[in-house]
């Protein structure tokens, strides 16, 4: 029996907590205690996806959208009824999602190698699919700043095969881009990031965090200072060296903590980890599957939604998601 199959047999799969506090939630530092609702437990909202990514909350409709990349669809989960339906299929291998300041859905598409916006009438507007005449790679994750600018990462992951996109050769280096809200002009804000992946702003938007998912020897979460006019970033630094961990998508809460999708099929790593603003890991939410991305939602933005491999999970927490993203 190989190591992978042995590890799989050791894992029981999803088992909801039968008592409080939920044993899947771990405080690694006293600072996490204030965010842990001891009468809240991890819930599995749905399963049967192939690779869940890009959760985004629509508070005005009380529903969650989530990409299921290999299945070429975006699914919809309704908070009031728990109903699950297909929001869009085919999705062009949609990955990361967010909303702009007008409430419209903004999506990264691997298949189209583009970033698109869904208008109020359901039509699709292409925001960007090339830079200086060269096609983008496979836009991965996206956030919208309070000034309306759109920031996204463009690694090559969707070009590596035909499972999460269409196999192709890249035409441009992986970069992090900014789209100006007034002119639509695109600029490269970060070059040389090895596998740029998840990204988010600190609550005051003075720091941009970017996951370097092909960093050597370990994955990293990088931090940059955002300029006063919000058009450039500087002072690149390693905020978190993930060690054996595998950060993917992430979001900030109102206190500046980073809630990060984590894991790579290891029961000691899979789930969500929480970092304080100083970069110290303060908490962990263990899941039976690797978690790719998260978002905050619910009526008070105090419910953490976790897109984790084949399932979507949720947990009420004693904080709120920072606006944006």
Secondary structure, 3 states (H helix, E strand, C coil): CCHHHHHHHHCCCCCCCCCCCCCCEEECCHHHHHHCCCCCCCEEEEECCCCEEEEEEECCCCEEEEEECCCCEEEEEECCCCCEEEEEECCCCEEEEEECCCCCEEEEECCCCEEEEECCCCCEEEEECEECCEECCCCCCEEECCCCCEEEEECCHHHCCCCCCCCCCCCCCCEEEEECCCCCCEEEEECCCCCEEEEEECCCCCEEEEEECCCCCCCEEEEEEECCCCCCEEEEEEEEECCCCCCCCEEEECCCCEEEEECCCCCCCCEEEEECCCCCEEEEEECCCCCCEEEEECCCCCEEEEEECCEEEEEECCCCECCCC
